[in-house]
Amino acid sequence: MTSGSAPPRVAALVGPHGSGKTTLLDSILFLCGATSRKGFAGESALGTEVAFAGCSYLGDRWTFLDCPGSVEFQQDARNAALVCDIAILVAEPEPDRAVMLAPMLRFLDDHSIPHILFVNKVEGAKARLAETLTAIQEVSDKKLLLREAPLQEGSGIVGFVDLISERAYRYRPGQKSEHIPMPVPAQPVSASARQTLLENLADLDDHLLEELLSDIVPETAEVYRLLGQDLASDLVVPVFFGSGSQDFGVRRLLKALRHDVIPRPGHGARIFKTVHAAHTGKLSYARLWSGQISEGAPIDGHRPSGLYTPVGIGLTKTDKVGPGEVVALGRIDSLQTGDLVGAEKTSDDWPASLPALFCLALAAARKQDEVKLTAALARLSEEDPSLRFEHDINTNELVLWGQGEIHLNTALERLRGRFNLEVAGRRAQVPYRETIRKAVTEHGRHKRQTGGHGQFGDVHIDIAPLPRSGGFVFSDKVVGGVVPKQYIPAVEEGAREAMRRGPLGFPVVDVRVVLTSGSYHSVDSSDMAFKQAGRLAVSEGLAKADPVLLEPVLAVEIAVPADYTSKAQLILSSRRGRILGTDAREGWRGWDTVAAHLPQAEMAGLIVDLRSLTMGVGTFSWSFAHFQEMQGKAADKIIEQQRANIAAQ
């Protein structure tokens, strides 16, 4: 790819927290002349959402997306990766931390996103580069291709050998790397590394394979062409190294981006980020794959209030954008993250958001802020699709779901800072239920005389337990019209009302109620009277039917690297989990899944423990399984607390 021929391209900086992505971006912007000093990128980056920066290198325009590294903010990183031409996976030179790259590597491969690896912070590396790459290869399904070989002096890396041009360079602090004669000790090492590079490329190209078998030295242009082709097809992962803080290897990285990265094809414009800004209102960030957007022109029937493009670390208003560019569209309320505009949509256009793993029940400090809180949460969840909120009808709580404790605490801070809402977050209640264990017969009579027409309803019912998940079943066996047919639905309504709160204080499930007999008064009977009679009969009968507490149990599947499987099982066991089985995780080399049934009361903080165990990469999925009986002191404590809550209402 030659200068001036390339449309604007987009690179996403992804990788674990602490790998130095923002420092690398800082170096890129400084070396491209987009900033006057180093440090600007770090000043603008919050670390919890994607940051945008624009610059040019040798005439080619680039937008860089600096993505959050924390596992709790990966939704932004994934969305950015989906719209980039190349993902730069930034890693630390520590073999023990290679596993932290696994989730992002899997995501990139699952979506065929070209990516290169940049091993950062080599100036302080304690392990040899080869050891780090061996460890990373273990978590990468695609072959790592070393594009440059390190020049070593003692235990430190002082430069590199470009394995295609076969030129050696020495790092110089604050300056371009110096082209030097190939050091004699480096010649056999670099020759071997170059041969490995060519052989790996030949595995994917028959012509190159024939050349190598015939001892023909391939043309440099051919090697570059194959490298770009295989990179674009996500078949290989080129590897570079350096130091963002020292600017080592960064110019070499920029040259590789310029020559090796082919723009990805696409149609229309993809919305990948939504922001509600204080001065500009809603901004919908889009990657324009094809076509053109002009100021004032409608987009799918809506006109943006303005067009903004990243320049340096800020946004600049523009009147026109073309293919390849990232643009912020002002105030189009109908647009949502993931939308594809100006092109035909397909069912698999955009992957689902990350599933919820952690929750808090929210309460506004001021009652008058409750409506405002709901509106603010709607905005936050629009900006971050991995946040969601709901009103739990079982516990009557407003529950916010997300990726972890830090994720939700950050949301609470935004509610305070951006919306002036003081909100308390606490552990969400568990939706306990209760049922009965024996059958009873009960009589309920509602009789009241008030001086005109009175109220009279009289019923006899049978109450019996149903199998688990049986719900509530009502029927009648009334004969002889002792309870007129028009009053039977009222009896059922009263029974259902009694089931909403049983003798233990929780909703009652898995019960059958049969209306068997009763009596009525031709003047004083009414729907209301029979409803009250039905409610009284069921309420009193449930208390005599050996009530028992039920706790919800979830089906949980934990995914962890195999080295941590046994300890993950201990975490489940310590939380009253019942392990159902362990299997290899499909498609993930060296990973296991552990299936278990876990009481919902034990789910709080599970993701925190798993991440602490697995350097942040462990995760789980869950779904409701069933209710199970709960007795003993633990049940007594829950019942006592529920009765206290009811008394305080």
Secondary structure, DSSP 4 states (H G I P E B T S, - for coil): --TTTSPPEEEEEE--TTS-HHHHHHHHHHHTTSSSSTTHHHHH--SSS-EEEEEEETTEEEEEEE---SGGGHHHHHHHHHT-SEEEEEE-S-GGGGGGGHHHHHHHHHTT--EEEEE--GGG-SS-HHHHHHHHHTT-SSEEEE-EEEEEETTEEEEEEETTTTEEEEEETTEEEEEEPPPTTHHHHHHHHHHHHHHHHHTT-HHHHHHHHTTPPPPHHHHHHHHHHHHHTT-EEEEEE-BTTTTBTHHHHHHHHHHHPPPPP--SEEEEEEEEETTTEEEEEEEE-SS-EETT--BTTB--S-EEEEEBTEEEEESEE-TT-EEEEE--TT--TT-EESS---TTSSPPPPPP-EEEEEEESSGGGHHHHHHHHHHHHHH-TT-EEEEETTTTEEEEEESSHHHHHHHHHHHHHHH---EEEEPPPP--EEEESS-EEEEEEEEE--SSS-EEEEEEEEEEE--TT--EEEEE---TTSS-GGGHHHHHHHHHHHHTS-TTSS-B-SEEEEEEEEE--TTT--HHHHHHHHHHHHHHHHHHS-EEEEEEEEEEEEEEEGGGHHHHHHHHHHTT-EEEEEEEPTT-TTEEEEEEEEEGGG-TTHHHHHHHHTTT--EEEEEEEEEEEE-SHHHHHHHHHHHHHHHH-
